[in-house]
Amino acid sequence: MPRTCVLLSLSLLLSCAACARAAAASTIVSPPSFRSANLTAAGLLAATKYGKTVLAGDEITVAAQEYADCLVFRVQARTRGYVALGFVDPFASSVDVLLAWVDDDAGTGHIMDMHGKTETGLTPEKDVSQDYELLASFQNGSHISVVFRRAWDTCDAHDDVLFGTDTMRMFWTMSDRDPIDRQYTDALKLGSSWKGTQSFHPRGRKFKPNTDYYKQWDVTMDNLRIKDDVDTLYWCKIFRAPKIFKKNHIVGFVPLLNDDTKRLVHHMILYECYGGPATMEQYVTLKGAQCYGQGMPDDWNKCVSPVVTWAMGSDGQFLPDHIGVPIDGREVYYMLEVHYDNPTLKKVMDNSGVRVYYTEFLRPNDAGIMAVGMAVSPIHIVPPKQLAYRTASLCDKDCTNVIFPERGIKITSVLLHAHLASRQLKLRHVRHDQEMAIIAQDDRYDYDYQQARELSKEVTVFPGDELITECVYNTVDRPQLTHGGYSTKQEMCLAFVTYYPRTPLASCFSMTPVPFFFETFGVQQFLDYNMEGVEKIFLKLAESTTKNPPSQTTTTTTTSMPALNNAKMLDELNQAHIAYLMKPPSFTIDDGNEQNLFRDLEIMEPVEFQNKTFQQHLENLPWEDSLLTKTIERRLINGKHMTFCRLHNDTLALMMNTYLFPNFTAYTEPKTSNVACVPLSNKFENSALTVQSSYVLILLSIALIYIY
């Protein structure tokens, strides 16, 4: 057979295989029950791949497999003593502890369900209700391996944590001796003896293909020197696409982090740039520039379409087989944005970035990534001393109606993103005044673990639907107001959504209209600024140093936007809005030096607030008064939202508009038999699996030695 025919046949076979995988991927299958899986102890222990990796290290690896009725863990550790795992609910006062070991003499495995208080130094106690079941165990000369399961909800609310869709934080430790009559478990002091911690998502798939079949492209900083005088730095660098001459698909990525700087890297985003060689080629050889600062060329503001989004704790992301993000030849350019959070002011050199995997064998669908949420702005405020303060943003129906295709888009994964004060995040979905099922939610948000959530079932969003990004913050330990901003001391509320088919939409943000915001806090007029001038300043239509005399005819708050009567004004509005949203200033460790226009706005009306800046007015409010705080919270959420529908080519699809927050019927989770907890009496029916063959034991010994 001629070589061209062979290649053509191979290409057709691969294409057919891709179509088959796509069909399988688009058909969502619920996890089976554990018993229906018909697994053996030998299979559980020896499988080279079982479940998704929760923790991978030199001393210990943990994998978890989701079933309809339970979660199964496989633990392999370099010890002949015991291993302890602690599962922590940040809203509870206790730790759910699992102790596992293999008896050195008899070779039998043991597990113990325990609990302890979160205070440092308290020894855990054995639970009255033993809710973990040992499925298989093994020990060789250097390692132990145990497999166990537990119900999602054990009915033991006092001593066990609930496993669900929220982020779970797991602690781990081990000993070189077995726990005989608790002699050695006395050394297990919660908080002081844990060797490490790892967060994970108990529910949800995690695509992790064999990357040997893909080409790779490393996009990294080039010996970037991080100075010791700034605690937050955004650095950007331009890259040319890899040497390809036709359309390819990006299928996934992993982070590339330096050991000495990985704790400083807060997030990394790779943007596709709108501009060809004539515009962007000149920047490829540069080491980069401070993102959106004075030294960054204006051309870089055309890099707005995210294709890779990574945040702290993530080990990367791979797309399901039926979608890929298009990369169209070597005349395409990209910008890598890296946010460094350096609170201890270390002076280091960094080469962090991402390894992008791509293929010439195209998937059936082009995928895209869009950002939705709260526009990054000081108008996004979180009061001090709050246990749970909520904010919400709106991606409006006019934007989705104009941009999304008639059949809608299908969401495959969501990366929820906020900063240190955030505790709960949620992406909601509204259609015709009726809320649909929540797309993504995390009530145990962990700032140090921002892994994208791969949805177990794709969510379709139709034209005219609305998306609401909601965040809940805890500022009990903060004496001062927290503003929205780019520093980790400030806050965000965003969701990066992976979906298909790809559309021109880069982001869909909202913010409280400037006049409505000041009206909420009782301010009618500022000295030297009329309200329209203040609004223009916040939208970067005028410089903050330009002062306008108070209008003689406008003495009260107006919610109308400046007149937009021609294309030139609209273009200025587009560019100004984008510059405003995407310009993070440099921050120092001294909060007082941060840029804050509120400190320059002196109140003129009403009279009782005169001689105060707006920042002083905010700081003097009795935030401890829950009635006042909740009233402000409800007004800012349920009131007016100014929305921005931003395209890949750095323009707005629609003029900025103001909407009332939608009045909708909240979604109610349907009641099913699966949501009930499983009591001890019928939890596990003596179905522990055992290894019966000495031949299998020999194979497992070899396998464990080979793995480690």
C-alpha positions in Angstrom: 0.0 0.0 0.0 1.4 3.4 -0.9 2.7 5.5 2.1 0.1 8.2 1.4 -2.7 5.7 1.6 -1.3 4.3 4.9 -1.2 7.8 6.3 -4.7 8.5 5.1 -6.0 5.3 6.6 -4.3 6.1 9.9 -5.8 9.5 9.9 -9.3 8.2 9.2 -8.9 5.6 12.0 -7.8 8.2 14.5 -10.6 10.5 13.4 -13.2 7.7 13.9 -11.7 6.9 17.2 -11.9 10.6 18.2 -15.6 10.6 17.1 -16.3 7.5 19.2 -14.6 9.0 22.2 -16.6 12.2 21.7 -19.9 10.3 21.6 -18.9 8.5 24.8 -17.9 11.7 26.4 -21.1 13.6 25.5 -23.2 10.8 27.0 -22.9 11.3 30.8 -23.0 8.1 32.8 -23.7 8.3 36.5 -21.2 6.5 38.7 -22.2 2.9 39.4 -22.6 1.5 42.9 -19.5 0.0 44.5 -21.0 -3.5 44.6 -22.0 -3.4 40.9 -18.3 -2.7 40.0 -17.4 -6.3 41.0 -13.9 -5.4 42.1 -11.5 -7.8 43.8 -8.9 -7.0 46.5 -6.1 -7.9 44.1 -7.5 -5.6 41.5 -7.9 -2.7 43.9 -4.3 -3.0 45.1 -2.5 -3.8 41.8 -4.3 -1.5 39.4 -1.8 0.9 37.9 -4.5 3.6 37.6 -7.4 3.7 40.0 -9.5 6.8 40.5 -8.1 10.3 40.5 -4.9 11.2 42.3 -5.5 13.2 45.4 -1.9 13.2 46.7 1.3 12.1 45.0 4.6 12.2 46.8 7.8 10.3 47.7 6.3 9.1 51.0 2.7 8.6 50.3 0.2 8.5 47.4 -3.6 8.7 47.8 -6.2 8.1 45.1 -10.0 8.3 45.3 -12.7 6.7 43.2 -16.3 8.0 43.2 -19.2 5.5 43.3 -22.9 6.2 43.7 -23.0 5.0 47.3 -19.5 5.7 48.6 -16.0 7.0 48.0 -13.1 4.5 47.9 -9.6 5.5 48.8 -6.4 3.7 48.0 -3.3 4.7 50.1 0.2 3.6 49.4 2.9 4.7 51.9 6.6 4.1 52.5 6.3 2.7 56.0 5.6 -0.5 57.8 3.8 1.3 60.6 0.5 3.2 60.5 -0.9 5.9 58.2 -3.3 8.5 59.4 -5.5 10.7 57.2 -7.5 13.6 58.7 -10.5 15.2 56.8 -11.3 18.7 57.9 -14.5 20.7 57.6 -13.5 24.4 58.2 -17.0 25.1 59.6 -16.8 22.3 62.2 -14.7 22.1 65.3 -13.4 18.5 64.8 -11.3 16.4 62.5 -12.5 13.1 61.0 -9.5 10.8 61.4 -8.8 7.5 59.7 -6.0 5.3 61.1 -4.8 2.3 59.0 -2.0 -0.3 59.4 -1.0 -3.9 58.6 -0.1 -6.1 61.5 3.6 -7.1 61.1 3.2 -10.6 62.5 -0.2 -11.7 61.1 -0.1 -9.6 57.9 -3.8 -8.6 58.5 -5.0 -5.1 57.8 -6.7 -2.8 60.3 -8.5 0.5 60.1 -10.0 2.7 62.9 -12.5 5.5 62.6 -11.5 8.3 65.0 -12.1 12.0 65.6 -10.4 14.8 67.4 -10.7 18.5 68.1 -8.8 20.9 65.8 -6.8 22.4 68.7 -3.1 21.6 68.5 -1.9 18.7 70.6 -5.2 16.9 71.3 -5.0 13.1 70.7 -7.8 11.7 68.6 -10.4 9.3 70.1 -12.1 6.2 68.6 -15.6 6.9 67.2 -18.5 5.0 68.7 -19.7 4.5 65.1 -17.1 2.9 62.9 -17.9 4.1 59.5 -14.9 3.1 57.3 -14.7 -0.4 55.8 -11.3 -2.0 54.9 -11.5 -3.5 51.5 -7.9 -4.7 50.9 -4.5 -4.4 52.5 -0.9 -5.4 51.8 2.6 -4.9 53.3 6.1 -5.7 51.9 9.5 -4.9 53.2 9.2 -1.1 52.8 5.6 -0.1 52.0 2.0 -0.7 53.1 -1.0 -0.4 50.8 -4.6 -0.1 52.1 -7.9 0.4 50.3 -11.0 1.5 52.2 -14.4 3.1 51.6 -17.0 5.1 53.4 -20.5 6.5 52.6 -20.8 10.1 51.4 -22.8 10.8 54.5 -22.3 8.4 57.3 -25.2 9.8 59.6 -22.5 10.4 62.2 -22.6 14.2 62.0 -20.9 14.6 65.4 -17.6 12.8 64.4 -17.6 12.4 60.6 -17.4 15.1 57.9 -19.8 15.1 55.0 -18.3 14.3 51.6 -19.8 16.1 48.6 -19.1 18.7 45.9 -17.2 21.1 48.3 -13.5 21.2 48.5 -12.2 18.8 51.2 -8.9 19.4 53.0 -7.0 16.3 53.9 -4.1 16.1 56.4 -1.7 13.1 56.5 1.0 11.6 58.7 2.6 8.2 59.4 4.7 6.3 61.9 7.2 3.5 61.5 5.5 1.3 64.1 2.0 -0.2 64.4 -0.4 1.2 67.0 -0.4 -1.5 69.7 -2.8 -0.6 72.5 -2.7 3.0 71.5 0.9 3.1 72.7 2.1 4.8 69.5 -1.0 6.7 68.5 -0.4 8.9 71.6 2.2 10.6 69.4 -0.6 11.6 66.9 -1.2 15.1 68.1 -3.6 16.9 65.8 -2.1 20.1 64.4 1.5 19.4 65.5 2.3 16.0 64.0 0.7 16.2 60.6 3.4 15.9 57.9 1.4 17.5 55.1 -1.9 18.6 53.7 -3.7 18.4 50.4 -7.1 19.6 49.3 -9.3 17.8 46.7 -12.7 17.6 45.2 -14.5 14.4 46.3 -17.0 14.5 43.5 -16.4 15.1 39.8 -14.3 13.6 37.0 -10.8 14.5 36.3 -9.5 14.0 32.8 -5.9 12.9 32.7 -4.9 11.3 29.4 -1.6 9.8 28.4 0.4 12.9 27.2 2.8 10.8 25.1 0.5 11.2 22.1 0.5 15.0 22.2 2.9 17.7 21.2 4.0 20.1 23.9 4.8 23.8 24.1 6.5 25.4 27.1 5.5 28.9 27.9 7.6 30.3 30.7 9.1 33.4 32.1 12.8 34.0 31.2 14.8 34.5 34.4 12.5 37.1 35.7 14.0 38.9 38.7 11.4 39.5 41.4 12.4 42.5 43.5 12.0 42.7 47.3 10.2 46.1 47.3 6.7 45.0 46.0 4.4 42.4 47.5 2.2 42.0 44.5 3.4 41.9 40.9 1.7 41.2 37.6 4.2 40.3 34.9 3.4 39.8 31.2 5.4 38.3 28.4 4.6 37.8 24.6 5.1 34.5 22.8 4.7 33.3 19.2 2.7 30.2 18.7 4.6 26.9 18.1 5.8 26.0 14.6 2.6 24.7 13.1 1.1 25.6 9.7 -2.5 24.6 10.2 -5.2 24.6 12.8 -4.4 22.5 15.9 -6.3 21.9 19.2 -5.0 22.7 22.7 -6.1 19.8 24.8 -4.6 20.6 28.2 -1.8 22.0 30.3 0.2 21.5 33.4 2.0 24.1 35.5 5.8 24.5 35.4 6.8 25.9 38.8 10.2 26.5 40.3 10.7 25.0 43.8 12.0 28.2 45.3 9.2 30.4 43.9 6.1 28.2 43.5 4.6 29.5 46.7 4.8 33.1 45.2 2.9 32.3 42.0 -0.8 33.1 42.7 -2.2 32.6 39.2 -1.2 32.3 35.5 -3.3 33.1 32.5 -2.3 32.6 28.9 -4.2 35.0 26.6 -4.5 34.8 22.8 -3.6 38.2 21.3 -5.6 40.1 18.6 -2.9 41.1 16.2 -0.5 39.5 13.7 3.2 39.6 13.1 3.3 43.2 12.0 2.0 44.2 15.4 3.3 41.5 17.8 6.5 40.0 16.4 8.6 42.9 17.7 7.8 41.9 21.3 8.7 38.2 21.2 12.3 38.8 22.2 11.5 41.0 25.2 11.7 39.6 28.7 8.3 41.2 29.4 6.8 44.1 31.2 4.7 44.9 34.2 1.2 44.0 33.1 -1.0 46.9 32.2 1.5 49.4 33.7 3.1 52.4 32.1 5.9 50.2 30.6 3.6 47.8 28.9 3.0 48.5 25.1 -0.6 49.4 24.2 -0.6 46.5 21.7 -0.6 44.1 24.6 -4.0 45.3 25.6 -5.3 43.3 22.6 -4.4 40.1 24.4 -7.8 39.4 26.2 -9.0 35.9 25.2 -7.9 33.3 27.9 -6.9 29.8 26.6 -5.2 28.6 29.8 -6.2 29.5 33.3 -4.2 28.2 36.3 -4.4 29.2 40.0 -2.8 28.1 43.3 -2.9 24.4 44.1 -4.0 23.2 40.7 -2.1 20.5 38.9 -3.4 21.5 35.5 -6.3 20.6 33.4 -7.1 18.4 30.4 -10.2 18.8 28.2 -12.6 15.9 27.4 -12.0 14.2 24.1 -14.7 15.9 22.2 -13.4 19.5 22.6 -10.2 21.5 22.1 -9.2 25.1 22.1 -8.1 26.1 18.6 -4.6 27.3 17.9 -4.3 28.5 14.3 -0.8 28.5 13.0 2.4 30.3 13.9 1.1 33.8 13.0 -0.8 33.7 16.3 0.6 35.4 19.4 0.0 34.9 23.1 0.6 36.7 26.3 1.4 35.0 29.6 0.3 36.8 32.7 1.7 35.7 36.0 0.6 37.1 39.3 3.3 36.9 42.0 2.2 37.3 45.6 5.3 38.1 47.7 4.2 39.2 51.2 7.6 38.4 52.8 9.4 40.5 50.1 11.7 37.8 48.9 14.3 38.7 46.2 14.2 35.7 43.8 14.5 34.7 40.1 11.6 32.9 38.4 11.0 30.8 35.3 7.5 29.7 36.0 4.9 29.1 33.3 2.8 26.4 31.7 3.3 23.4 29.5 0.6 23.4 26.8 -0.4 20.1 25.1 -1.8 20.3 21.6 -2.6 18.0 18.7 -3.1 18.2 14.9 -5.9 15.6 15.2 -8.8 17.9 15.7 -11.6 17.2 18.1 -15.2 17.6 17.0 -15.8 20.9 18.7 -13.8 24.2 19.2 -13.8 25.2 22.9 -13.5 28.6 24.4 -12.9 30.1 27.9 -14.8 33.1 29.1 -14.5 35.0 32.4 -17.7 36.0 34.2 -18.1 37.7 37.5 -17.5 41.0 39.4 -15.5 43.7 37.5 -12.2 44.2 39.5 -12.9 47.6 41.1 -12.7 49.4 44.4 -16.5 49.7 44.2 -16.5 46.0 45.1 -16.4 46.3 48.9 -16.4 43.8 51.7 -17.1 45.3 55.2 -14.9 44.4 58.2 -15.8 42.1 61.1 -18.3 40.1 59.0 -18.9 36.4 59.4 -20.6 36.0 56.0 -21.0 38.9 53.7 -22.3 38.2 50.2 -21.8 39.9 46.8 -23.2 39.0 43.4 -22.5 40.0 39.8 -24.6 39.6 36.6 -23.9 38.4 33.1 -27.0 39.8 31.5 -29.5 38.2 29.1 -28.8 40.8 26.3 -25.1 39.8 26.2 -25.9 36.0 26.0 -28.7 36.7 23.5 -26.4 38.5 21.1 -23.4 36.2 21.5 -24.5 32.7 22.1 -25.7 30.4 19.2 -29.3 29.4 18.9 -28.6 26.0 20.3 -26.7 27.5 23.2 -23.3 26.7 24.6 -22.3 23.7 26.7 -20.2 24.2 29.8 -17.7 21.5 30.7 -15.7 22.9 33.6 -15.5 26.0 35.9 -12.6 27.5 37.8 -14.0 29.5 40.7 -11.6 32.3 41.8 -11.4 34.7 44.7 -8.8 35.7 47.3 -8.1 35.2 51.0 -11.4 36.4 52.6 -13.6 34.3 50.4 -15.3 31.2 51.9 -18.1 30.2 49.5 -18.4 30.7 45.7 -21.3 29.8 43.4 -22.1 30.1 39.6 -25.8 30.3 39.2 -27.9 30.0 36.1 -31.3 31.8 35.4 -33.7 31.2 32.5 -36.9 33.2 32.2 -37.1 34.2 35.9 -36.5 30.6 37.0 -33.2 29.5 38.4 -31.8 26.3 36.9 -29.5 23.8 38.7 -26.4 25.5 40.1 -23.5 25.1 37.6 -20.7 25.1 40.1 -20.5 25.7 43.9 -18.0 25.4 46.7 -19.0 26.0 50.3 -15.5 25.1 51.5 -13.5 27.3 49.2 -9.7 26.8 49.7 -7.6 29.7 48.5 -4.6 27.3 48.3 -6.5 24.8 46.1 -8.0 26.4 43.0 -8.5 23.4 40.7 -11.0 23.7 37.9 -14.2 21.7 38.5 -14.9 19.3 35.7 -18.7 19.0 35.6 -20.2 15.5 35.8 -22.9 16.7 33.4 -22.5 19.4 30.8 -24.7 22.5 31.3 -26.4 24.2 28.4 -26.8 27.9 28.5 -29.1 29.3 25.9 -29.3 32.8 24.4 -31.2 35.1 26.9 -30.1 33.1 29.9 -28.3 34.9 32.7 -25.3 33.9 34.8 -24.8 35.1 38.4 -21.4 34.8 40.1 -21.8 34.9 43.9 -19.2 35.0 46.7 -19.4 34.9 50.5 -16.6 36.5 52.5 -15.4 36.2 56.1 -13.7 39.3 57.5 -14.0 38.6 61.2 -10.3 39.1 61.7 -10.1 42.3 59.5 -10.5 45.7 61.2 -10.6 47.6 57.9 -12.7 47.6 54.8 -11.6 45.3 52.0 -11.8 46.6 48.5 -12.0 44.8 45.2 -8.5 44.7 43.6 -5.7 42.6 42.2 -3.7 42.2 45.4 -4.4 39.1 47.5 -5.2 41.5 50.4 -8.0 42.7 48.2 -10.8 40.6 46.8 -12.2 39.2 43.5 -15.3 37.1 42.6 -14.8 35.4 39.2 -15.5 32.2 37.4 -13.5 31.0 34.3 -15.8 28.9 32.2 -14.7 26.3 29.7 -17.4 25.7 27.1 -18.2 24.8 23.5 -18.8 25.8 20.7 -16.4 28.8 20.9 -17.9 32.2 20.6 -16.4 35.8 20.4 -17.1 36.4 24.1 -14.0 36.9 26.3 -15.7 38.1 29.5 -19.1 39.1 30.9 -18.7 41.3 34.0 -20.8 43.7 36.0 -20.3 46.3 38.7 -22.5 48.6 40.7 -23.2 51.8 38.8 -21.1 54.6 40.3 -24.0 56.9 41.2 -26.1 54.1 42.6 -23.1 53.0 44.7 -22.7 56.4 46.3 -26.4 56.8 46.7 -26.5 53.6 48.7 -24.2 55.2 51.3 -26.2 58.4 51.4 -23.8 60.6 49.5 -25.2 63.1 47.0 -22.3 65.4 46.0 -18.6 65.7 46.3 -16.4 68.8 46.6 -14.8 69.7 43.2 -16.4 66.7 41.4 -19.9 66.4 40.0 -21.3 62.8 40.0 -20.9 62.5 36.2 -17.2 63.4 36.6 -16.7 60.8 39.3 -18.4 58.2 37.1 -16.1 59.0 34.2 -13.1 58.8 36.5 -14.1 55.3 37.6 -14.5 54.3 34.0 -11.2 55.9 33.0 -12.9 58.3 30.7 -11.1 61.0 32.6 -7.9 60.9 34.6 -8.3 60.9 38.4 -6.2 64.1 38.6 -8.7 66.0 36.4 -11.2 67.9 38.5 -14.5 69.2 37.3 -16.4 72.0 39.0 -19.7 71.0 40.5 -22.6 71.2 38.1 -25.0 74.0 39.0 -28.0 71.9 37.8 -27.0 68.5 39.0 -27.0 68.3 42.8 -28.4 64.9 43.3 -27.4 61.4 42.2 -28.2 60.4 38.6 -28.2 56.9 37.3 -28.0 57.9 33.6 -24.8 57.2 31.7 -23.0 59.9 29.7 -24.6 60.4 26.3 -23.3 58.1 23.6 -24.1 59.8 20.3 -21.5 58.6 17.9 -19.1 55.8 17.0 -16.1 57.7 18.2 -17.5 58.0 21.7 -18.4 54.3 21.8 -14.9 53.4 20.8 -13.5 55.6 23.5 -15.8 54.0 25.9 -14.7 50.5 24.9 -11.0 51.3 25.3 -11.4 53.2 28.5 -13.5 50.5 30.1 -11.1 47.8 29.2 -8.1 49.8 30.5 -10.0 50.3 33.7 -10.9 46.7 34.3 -7.5 45.2 33.4 -5.0 47.6 35.0 -3.6 46.4 38.3 -1.4 48.9 40.0 1.7 48.1 41.9 1.1 47.3 45.5 3.4 47.6 48.5 3.2 46.0 51.9 2.0 49.3 53.3 -1.8 49.4 52.6 -1.8 53.1 53.1 0.2 53.5 49.9 -2.3 51.7 47.7 -4.2 53.8 45.2 -7.6 54.6 46.4 -9.7 57.3 44.8 -12.1 57.2 47.8 -9.5 59.0 49.8 -9.6 62.0 47.4 -13.3 62.4 47.2 -14.4 64.9 49.9 -18.2 64.9 50.6 -20.1 68.1 50.1 -23.7 66.9 50.4 -25.4 65.9 52.6 -24.3 68.4 55.3 -23.9 65.8 58.1 -21.1 64.1 56.1 -19.2 67.3 55.2 -15.4 67.5 55.8 -15.0 63.8 55.4 -13.6 61.8 52.5 -15.7 59.0 51.2 -13.1 56.5 52.5 -13.5 58.0 56.0 -17.2 57.9 55.7 -17.1 54.1 54.9 -14.7 53.4 57.7 -16.9 55.3 60.2 -20.0 53.3 59.4 -21.2 51.0 62.3 -20.5 47.8 60.4 -21.1 45.8 63.5 -24.8 46.8 63.2 -26.1 43.7 61.3 -29.3 45.4 60.2 -27.3 48.2 58.5 -24.8 45.7 56.9 -27.5 43.4 55.6 -29.5 46.3 54.2 -26.4 47.5 52.3 -25.7 43.9 51.2 -29.2 43.4 49.8 -29.3 46.7 48.1 -26.0 46.2 46.3 -27.0 42.7 45.2 -30.7 43.2 44.3 -30.3 46.8 43.0 -28.6 48.0 39.8 -25.8 46.3 37.9 -23.8 47.9 35.0 -22.7 45.1 32.7 -19.8 44.7 30.2 -20.0 42.3 27.3 -16.4 42.1 26.1 -15.2 40.4 22.9 -12.0 38.7 21.8 -11.1 41.7 19.7 -11.0 44.0 22.7 -14.3 45.8 22.1 -17.7 45.7 23.7 -20.4 43.8 21.9 -23.0 46.1 23.4 -22.9 49.5 25.0 -22.6 49.4 28.7 -26.1 49.2 30.2 -27.7 49.2 33.6 -30.0 46.3 34.7 -31.9 45.5 37.8 -30.9 42.3 39.3 -33.3 39.6 38.0 -36.2 38.6 40.2 -36.3 34.8 39.9 -37.5 31.7 41.7 -34.6 30.0 43.4 -33.6 26.5 42.4 -34.7 23.7 44.7 -32.6 20.6 44.8 -35.0 17.6 43.9 -35.4 15.0 46.6 -34.0 11.6 45.8 -33.3 8.5 47.7 -29.6 8.9 47.2 -29.2 12.1 49.3 -30.1 10.3 52.5 -27.3 9.4 54.8 -26.5 5.7 55.3 -26.7 4.5 58.9 -24.3 2.0 60.4 -26.8 -0.9 60.5 -27.0 -1.2 56.7 -23.9 0.6 55.6 -21.6 -2.3 54.7 -22.7 -5.9 54.7 -19.4 -7.7 55.5 -18.1 -7.4 52.0 -14.5 -6.9 52.8 -12.3 -8.3 50.0 -9.2 -10.4 50.7 -6.1 -11.4 48.8 -6.1 -15.2 48.8 -3.2 -16.1 46.5 0.5 -16.2 47.4 1.2 -15.6 43.7 -0.7 -12.4 43.9 1.2 -11.3 47.0 4.5 -11.8 45.1 3.3 -9.7 42.2 2.0 -7.0 44.5 5.4 -6.8 46.3 7.1 -6.4 43.0 4.6 -3.7 41.9 5.0 -1.7 45.1 8.7 -1.7 44.8 8.5 -0.8 41.2 6.2 2.2 41.9 8.4 3.6 44.6 
